[in-house]
Amino acid sequence: MSWQFPQRPGFGTSGRLIQVRSNFFPIQSLPQLPIHHYEVSISPEVPPAKSRRVYQLWEDEALLSGELGGVRPVFDGRKNIFASRPLPLIADAGEFLVDYYDDDEPATKKRGPKKFKLVLIKVGEINMQRLGLFLEGRIGETPLDAIMALDILLRHRPSLVYTTVGRCFYTSDSAASIANGAQLWQGFHQSLRPSQSQMLINLDVSATAFYQPGPVVDIVAKVLGKISASDLRSAISDKDRIKLEKTLKGLKIVVTHRGHVRRKYRISRVTSTPANRTMFSQGESGTEESVANYFATKYNTTLYFPHLPCLIVGDPSKMVYLPMEVCEVIPGQRHLRKLNERQTAEMIKFTCQPPHVRSNKISAGITILQQRDNEYLKEFGVQIGHEMAIVNARVLPAPSISYHPASKEPVITPREGAWNLRDKMVAQGVSIRSWSVVAFGAEQDYPVGAIQKFITLLVQTCEECGVFIQNRQPPISYANPHGNIEKTLIDAYMVAGNSFLERPQIIVCILPNTGVPLYAEIKRVSDTVIGIATQCIQAKHMFAAKRQYCANVCLKMNVKLGGMNSFLSNSQLPFVSERPTIVFGADVTHPAPGSASNQSIAALVGSMDAQCSRYAAAIRVQKGRQEVIQDLASMAVELLKTFYQTCGAKPERILFYRDGVSEGQFADVLRAEVEAIRTACSTLEIGYRPTLTFVVVQKRHHARFFPIRKEDSDRSGNVLPGTVIESGITHPSEFDFYLCSHPGLQGTSKPTHYHVLHDENRFSPDSLQELTYRLCYLYCRATRSVSVCPPAYYAHLVAARARFHATGEGWFEGSSEWGMGGSSIAGSSLAGSSVGSYGVLPPGGQSAAAALASTLSSISLGGTSNVVAGSTALPGVIGAGKSALSGPSNSLLGVPTSSGTPSVVVGGPGGMIGKRTSMSSLASRSGPRGGGGASFLSARSEVGAESTASGFRVMQYGVVKAELASVMWYM
């Protein structure tokens, strides 16, 4: 199979044609002659920032002495030098010595300069004509060497002036302090992008966190929540010491107590004792002395903070102690750890800029980065336009969204991407009969009257929206938010079951207003131990309950229990409705920077009806930092079988939205994952080969669009939802487009970039763009179109939720960004088993779950059949020796099959709207599950393995219960 990415099949015509400004600046002239490439080695080896300073000293001296023959080469800070003309070197090689003085170390001037050696060797010449042919679409292979040389040329001058982080340049000018001793620096992101017939500079404003320079005691005060260092009047607790060590570890500091001798160190630990009680042995005598006394006698320095711990710097085994107050944090150190909630909120506030402000800053940036009067650009014959590119765009029409036909307004066409639930009932509402409420706090904090008032409003709103709650007064219990959450939820489950003599469907949890750990533990227990939906509500929303908030809660509860909120008519989703089609979404989330875990989570979701309204999910744990989904074949098997069991037909077409893949990984991910999907299909049936389209979904880019005319903007000043851009700034020849599918709320809207890497379904630009945009109106927990198509969005949510399924400290790991390869968490289509025996339980959970299972057997399950009345049983999956997907192969989704037997679309609107159903569960529906189904499911024996790899913690992950198999438990 050829893995050449598909060519653009033309340009779309649907929608209203407009023009927008984009943050791309054209390169008006490119180098015409070959560029000469040299490899440079600088010894001794130093970081890139210092390498640049050494290189610049050499270049300045060589230009003055005439050694370079007037040529101005550019340097990437590591190994590569590029020149517009050959350097005057003997045999294309040269060796040079450079004297280097550290600006901030006066002592080096006494000792003399540091000696560096530069060795240059010519590597080759880069043919720049190939770049022109590529931009014109006449060759398909990207000339990466030419683009790299041009990129380094454009980055060379700014890199000498500003602090460089990846593709961004930052300056401490106008830095803003945020919580915990950090500060935000502003800067610009700059990258080089090929487009039709021209190269473009993509320039965007950026911000990142650095550690605040200055006295360490000032940072300590901020980390501990004090106003200033003068408030550090007493010794700190061990809990605060651990918090400090986590913040300070790895920071580079300079000492201030030795006059001009300003030695630099890296913090490795924080002592458990204060400076006046931290003892060390003195020389050969072995007499012990405290750090505070030593500084008083040796340096005549009386410590102001002898009650604070010391820093252990350098090699921790050598035990070099320094009092905090004689240390200062060196400027320009990036904050690599994940920002906490408060820091994140302050960063969002700092970076949130309306479109016109952002546009003006970007326009100024091209001058700030000195891309105008730049002698290096002149050397290579490069000129840059200083006006943003104006590109053609189209505004696609919004789809018409359908609700229950009994609604006063059953069909609505949104304006500017938003609508509300007034006069509308959900397309298929569940009936809630058995439920309970848990308030995590004391009764004086959450009075019973306040909870009952909220429950009354929630019940009223649910019934107005078509979700019927038969028992309006659920049992209410209180629990310690720091107590045994598992026991609390099991007790609430039991109370609901005993009160209504029916298996409980949902537990409503009222939470304090902050704190991820409690939420994480609730989801772990409900998803993997009990197998019940939970709906968490912040206390502040309960006390100030509004009907709109309750309506949003209702939407989430309905889909968690198997209902469907809204749908689009078949005519608006022809690709999905004309033939059996499954839409996949996939994502991999990696451990956060600084995480103790080295495990990534892969998530796959798949649509389960003809309306793309319901998605089942599968999860896997895999080795950290691997973007390719290692066990995609078995995950796809699970969801393809679930689709067949739900719809009675096997998919004839697959549309695969893949989130989180960078351009450098396109080929590897495409090759591995398309082959995995093919393997999954052939595993289920020899010769089964549905047509496949593979689309990468990218949010991590810096393209922004700004409306030119007021009528082409929304109320926030952003481009309108449905704005699609496919020319002017997109790939020269491949099939990609930008789509801004959501209404702006605050700041500048970020479009999503869709890039088609494989297309057997032969989409036209209009058909794929319209399908993708319309899907954005089917995100089930909002009455707004969303910025990313829901399959990819749901996959991201599933992966994020799975982080919470780790026992221990899994909730620390974070989301954007786990079991070694091959271990699995069975996601949504595992064969069922009893509540007590299924899943990985934490210590102490086995007996509680066993007791729960025992009690459940006495609870009547009458009246909870999950098969929609009037539907027929699903065709079974044939066992060994026959196709696992045998059965009606040509049936359409939601319509009678060729044999005349109606296939079941769970909750689908076709002929079923108005029939109420409780929580859908494939476990109760699937006679097929016991046969051919089990053989294709991954073994769970490796889940929860306790081991460590390279010093990282390997988390234990619980398995999502079979009771939640067919519902959107992750919402």
Secondary structure as GFF3:
##gff-version 3
##sequence-region A 1 971
A	DSSP	beta_strand	16	22	.	.	.	ID=ss1
A	DSSP	beta_strand	24	29	.	.	.	ID=ss2
A	DSSP	beta_strand	35	43	.	.	.	ID=ss3
A	DSSP	alpha_helix	48	65	.	.	.	ID=ss4
A	DSSP	beta_strand	74	75	.	.	.	ID=ss5
A	DSSP	beta_strand	80	83	.	.	.	ID=ss6
A	DSSP	beta_strand	93	100	.	.	.	ID=ss7
A	DSSP	alpha_helix	107	111	.	.	.	ID=ss8
A	DSSP	beta_strand	114	126	.	.	.	ID=ss9
A	DSSP	alpha_helix	129	135	.	.	.	ID=ss10
A	DSSP	alpha_helix	144	161	.	.	.	ID=ss11
A	DSSP	beta_strand	163	165	.	.	.	ID=ss12
A	DSSP	beta_strand	168	178	.	.	.	ID=ss13
A	DSSP	beta_strand	182	195	.	.	.	ID=ss14
A	DSSP	beta_strand	198	211	.	.	.	ID=ss15
A	DSSP	beta_strand	214	215	.	.	.	ID=ss16
A	DSSP	alpha_helix	216	223	.	.	.	ID=ss17
A	DSSP	three_ten_helix	229	231	.	.	.	ID=ss18
A	DSSP	alpha_helix	238	248	.	.	.	ID=ss19
A	DSSP	beta_strand	252	255	.	.	.	ID=ss20
A	DSSP	beta_strand	264	274	.	.	.	ID=ss21
A	DSSP	beta_strand	279	282	.	.	.	ID=ss22
A	DSSP	beta_strand	287	290	.	.	.	ID=ss23
A	DSSP	alpha_helix	291	298	.	.	.	ID=ss24
A	DSSP	beta_strand	309	313	.	.	.	ID=ss25
A	DSSP	three_ten_helix	316	318	.	.	.	ID=ss26
A	DSSP	beta_strand	320	323	.	.	.	ID=ss27
A	DSSP	three_ten_helix	324	326	.	.	.	ID=ss28
A	DSSP	beta_strand	327	329	.	.	.	ID=ss29
A	DSSP	alpha_helix	341	351	.	.	.	ID=ss30
A	DSSP	alpha_helix	355	368	.	.	.	ID=ss31
A	DSSP	alpha_helix	375	380	.	.	.	ID=ss32
A	DSSP	beta_strand	383	384	.	.	.	ID=ss33
A	DSSP	beta_strand	389	395	.	.	.	ID=ss34
A	DSSP	beta_strand	401	402	.	.	.	ID=ss35
A	DSSP	beta_strand	411	412	.	.	.	ID=ss36
A	DSSP	beta_strand	431	432	.	.	.	ID=ss37
A	DSSP	beta_strand	435	440	.	.	.	ID=ss38
A	DSSP	alpha_helix	448	464	.	.	.	ID=ss39
A	DSSP	beta_strand	468	469	.	.	.	ID=ss40
A	DSSP	beta_strand	476	479	.	.	.	ID=ss41
A	DSSP	alpha_helix	485	500	.	.	.	ID=ss42
A	DSSP	beta_strand	506	511	.	.	.	ID=ss43
A	DSSP	alpha_helix	516	525	.	.	.	ID=ss44
A	DSSP	pi_helix	526	530	.	.	.	ID=ss45
A	DSSP	beta_strand	533	538	.	.	.	ID=ss46
A	DSSP	alpha_helix	539	543	.	.	.	ID=ss47
A	DSSP	alpha_helix	547	560	.	.	.	ID=ss48
A	DSSP	beta_strand	567	568	.	.	.	ID=ss49
A	DSSP	three_ten_helix	570	572	.	.	.	ID=ss50
A	DSSP	alpha_helix	574	577	.	.	.	ID=ss51
A	DSSP	beta_strand	581	589	.	.	.	ID=ss52
A	DSSP	beta_strand	599	607	.	.	.	ID=ss53
A	DSSP	beta_strand	615	623	.	.	.	ID=ss54
A	DSSP	alpha_helix	632	647	.	.	.	ID=ss55
A	DSSP	beta_strand	653	659	.	.	.	ID=ss56
A	DSSP	three_ten_helix	663	665	.	.	.	ID=ss57
A	DSSP	alpha_helix	666	684	.	.	.	ID=ss58
A	DSSP	beta_strand	691	698	.	.	.	ID=ss59
A	DSSP	beta_strand	705	707	.	.	.	ID=ss60
A	DSSP	three_ten_helix	710	712	.	.	.	ID=ss61
A	DSSP	beta_strand	723	725	.	.	.	ID=ss62
A	DSSP	beta_strand	736	740	.	.	.	ID=ss63
A	DSSP	beta_strand	752	759	.	.	.	ID=ss64
A	DSSP	alpha_helix	765	775	.	.	.	ID=ss65
A	DSSP	alpha_helix	790	803	.	.	.	ID=ss66
A	DSSP	three_ten_helix	810	812	.	.	.	ID=ss67
A	DSSP	beta_strand	824	825	.	.	.	ID=ss68
A	DSSP	alpha_helix	845	856	.	.	.	ID=ss69
A	DSSP	alpha_helix	922	925	.	.	.	ID=ss70
A	DSSP	three_ten_helix	927	930	.	.	.	ID=ss71
A	DSSP	alpha_helix	932	935	.	.	.	ID=ss72
A	DSSP	beta_strand	948	949	.	.	.	ID=ss73
A	DSSP	beta_strand	952	953	.	.	.	ID=ss74
A	DSSP	three_ten_helix	962	964	.	.	.	ID=ss75
###
